[in-house]
Every structure is written in C-alpha cells, then in structure tokens.
Amino acid sequence: MGCHMYKKSVVIGVTGGIAAYKAVDVVSRLKKNNYNVNVIMTKAAQKFVSPLTFQSISMNYVVTDMFEEAKTWEVEHIALAKKADLFVIVPATANIIGKIANGIADDMLSTTVMATRAPVLFAPAMNTNMFCNTIVQENIFKLKRVGYHFVEPSEGRLACGDFGMGKLADPEIIVLEAEKLLNVGNDLVGKKILITAGPTREPIDPVRYITNYSSGKMGYAVAEASAKRGAEVILISGPTALKRPLGVTVIDVITTNDMYEAVLQNYKWADIIIKAAAVSDYRPESIAQNKIKKLNEDMSIKLTKNPDILKELGKIKNKNQILIGFAAETQSLINNASVKMENKNLDFIVANDVTREGAGFDSDTNIVTIIDKNENIRHFDKMSKLELADIIIDKAKQMME
C-alpha cells in the first residue's frame, strides 16, 4: 500500500447508550470513505461495546481513559482536539449533551470536545421522555445557538419498549451530515441537476408489459454523487428495486410518456440534465382492457413510436444548460454514439458496449467512452458506477465553466 493519504481526520466520541453498537457502522462507513478515524470512548460506552471492536475497524488505538499512561508523548486530549477536522458524538446521551452545554470537562471525551476548534456533530439517542425533557431540550438549544451541530434522532421503537422520538438517526444519514460538515468536494452547492434513471414499462394488457434490462444503477449513482457534492437533485425514475439516494427528490414514473411529462415539467429548473434512463422507444398502439387469452399460434402487437425525450430536450434547452445522454450499444460504439450526440444536440454522450463483461445493464461497474461535441474522445477502463458518476459530473461542470 505504501504511504496512505487520508482525506481528513474525524474523531468519534462514543457514549454509554444502547445505540453504541451503531457507532461501529458509522466508523466503518467513514473508513470506507477514506477518512482517518480516532475513537474516544467513555467508561459507560465500554459496557456496551468493547474498545477492541473500534480499534479493529478504525485501525487506530482507542482512547478510553483520562489517566492511563499515554501511548505517545503528546498530551492526548489536546493532540486529538487539534488533529480533528470534525468531531462526531454518536450516540450522544443526555449526559454528554448536558456536560458540554454547561462546560463540564471531567473525562477524556468532554475534555477533548471542549478543547477542539473543529465542528462538533451530536447524534442524540435516548428514551423519548428524556429527549423531550425541558432541561435536555434547553441544553440542545443552547448548543445549537453557539454553533454545535445536531443530527436529529428519528421516531421509532426504543430499547425500553417505548415508541417515540429518541432513536439514533440512521448511520448513513449521520455520515452524510458529517461529510457535509467536512465540506468534502462541496463544489456543486447552488447547482441544480435533473437526472433520469431506470427502465420504462409500456403496458400490453393489465398483466403484461414491454421493458428492458436497465436496473437504474447508473442514474442512481449519478444522483447520489451529485447530492454528496452539494447539488440540488431531482431524479425521475422508472420502476427499479434500488434504495432511494439520500438528499434527492425522486419522481416515480412508469411509461416513457410519464417520463416525458415529468422531464418537460422540470427541465427549465436544471443547470445540468443527465438522461441515464433506458426508455422504451415504442409502445403498444392500444392497451387491452382485459388479459389477452391464448387463442392462436401467433400473435402480433402493433407498436407505435414514443416521444424522443432526449431529442426534444436538445431542441428546447437553453444555451447555458448542459445536456448529457447515454448510448448503450452492441456494435460500432463510437460511430453510433457520435451520430446520436449530433442528432440530439448533446454536449456529450457516455457510450458503453453492453455486450462486454462488467459493463452495462444491472452491473455495478461500467466501461465507457465519453465523446463530447468538440470531438474529444476518452476511454475509461472498468470502474464502479459511483466513480464514473463523479467523472461525468466533473466533465459537466467543466463544460459549464
């Protein structure tokens, strides 16, 4: 591996709540996203999860006690306080919130938080009655007023059996909020991106339809990457089995006509339009009211052309909008994609040969060639769809500038 460069340093404070085990997931996600993570545990937290667990996942020594022998010559709490680009306290109990709100520093975590200049994010988790207690609410208000950040708990069934506010926010949301505070590549703040994704379905009768193999993974990856970088995102999605990306407005559609309507209603709002959906070019001329029964040996369905959403956008987009299309081809990749780009007035097109292993439909990876209107052609080797999403957004941003 050699010398490893981390994006930034995050210190996770774990306190003694039953949700302490979820902090393990937060640490794991941050590590996967290439942050250096240090963990400080309170005495009570160690009753729920062992320090060894956090040590194994963070790959850093876990700080547990104020008065043990220092592992390094630095004054430990000051060293961590200085090193941190962000503090996340997960779960944050009523106790730690109360301590910090009132300037009490009597253990390693409260002392380090008090000594840091980094932003601090609290992820509270506690019994509903505790969370709603006036004193706790006043402490939270006080901390917010002086610039501390909070990931609100959600409603749900709590460990004590009660139902209500106080359940720790989803680890995925905690990490998303952390990354916003770390300001990692928040280069798309103020930009509006419209994305289409997935297949469309054209009904034949009440039980059958025409569709294609698209899973929606590429469009969803672009939506996720755009939101992570601070853009406002509208995702118009055909039927998929995918989890909705966080921080994205999703409009669900079924047919190509539905998608056409949704795109026309929203395209003026967007700075960048990315058409990653695989829409049906044709639909049955008429839809049978009842299920078509088996009668003869043969059966034919008359198809009629659907509106060409991409071509329409190419005609009506304004000169400041960037329009991006995709070409899923099985032969003459460059030629077919170039013709499509010209015909539809695109700024650039992302072409892939769907017959190749690791490219195309329902795959988590892609192998593409990007061709732009200035005849620049770039090939990209196999990479994850999320990595490719960032490349597409970088290119769109560059063309806007």
C-alpha positions, 0 to 999 in steps of 0.5 A: 500500500505504501504511504496512505493519504487520508482525506481528513481526520474525524474523531468519534466520541462514543457514549454509554447508550444502547445505540453504541453498537451503531457507532461501529457502522458509522466508523466503518462507513467513514473508513470506507470513505477514506477518512482517518478515524480516532475513537474516544470512548467513555467508561459507560460506552465500554459496557456496551461495546468493547474498545477492541471492536473500534480499534479493529475497524478504525485501525487506530488505538482507542482512547478510553481513559483520562489517566492511563499512561499515554501511548505517545508523548503528546498530551492526548486530549489536546493532540486529538482536539487539534488533529480533528477536522470534525468531531462526531458524538454518536450516540450522544446521551443526555449526559454528554449533551448536558456536560458540554452545554454547561462546560463540564470537562471531567473525562477524556471525551468532554475534555477533548470536545471542549478543547477542539476548534473543529465542528462538533456533530451530536447524534442524540439517542435516548428514551423519548421522555428524556429527549423531550425533557425541558432541561435536555431540550434547553441544553440542545438549544443552547448548543445549537445557538453557539454553533454545535451541530445536531443530527436529529434522532428519528421516531421509532421503537426504543430499547425500553419498549417505548415508541417515540422520538429518541432513536439514533438517526440512521448511520448513513444519514449521520455520515452524510451530515458529517461529510457535509460538515467536512465540506468534502468536494462541496463544489456543486452547492447552488447547482441544480441537476435533473437526472433520469434513471431506470427502465420504462414499462409500456403496458400490453394488457393489465398483466403484461408489459414491454421493458428492458434490462436497465436496473437504474444503477447508473442514474442512481449513482449519478444522483447520489454523487451529485447530492454528496457534492452539494447539488440540488437533485431531482431524479425521475425514475422508472420502476427499479428495486434500488434504495432511494439516494439520500438528499434527492427528490425522486419522481416515480414514473412508469411509461416513457410518456410519464417520463416525458411529462415529468422531464418537460415539467422540470427541465427549465429548473436544471443547470445540468440534465443527465438522461441515464434512463433506458426508455422504451422507444415504442409502445403498444398502439392500444392497451387491452382492457382485459388479459389477452387469452391464448387463442392462436399460434401467433400473435402480433402487437402493433407498436407505435413510436414514443416521444424522443425525450432526449431529442426534444430536450436538445431542441428546447434547452437553453444555451447555458444548460448542459445536456448529457445522454447515454448510448448503450450499444452492441456494435460500432460504439463510437460511430453510433454514439457520435451520430446520436450526440449530433442528432440530439444536440448533446454536449456529450454522450457516455457510450458503453458496449453492453455486450462486454463483461462488467459493463452495462445493464444491472452491473455495478461497474461500467466501461465507457467512452465519453465523446463530447461535441468538440470531438474529444474522445476518452476511454475509461477502463472498468470502474464502479458506477459511483466513480464514473458518476463523479467523472461525468459530473466533473466533465459537466461542470467543466463544460459549464465553466 
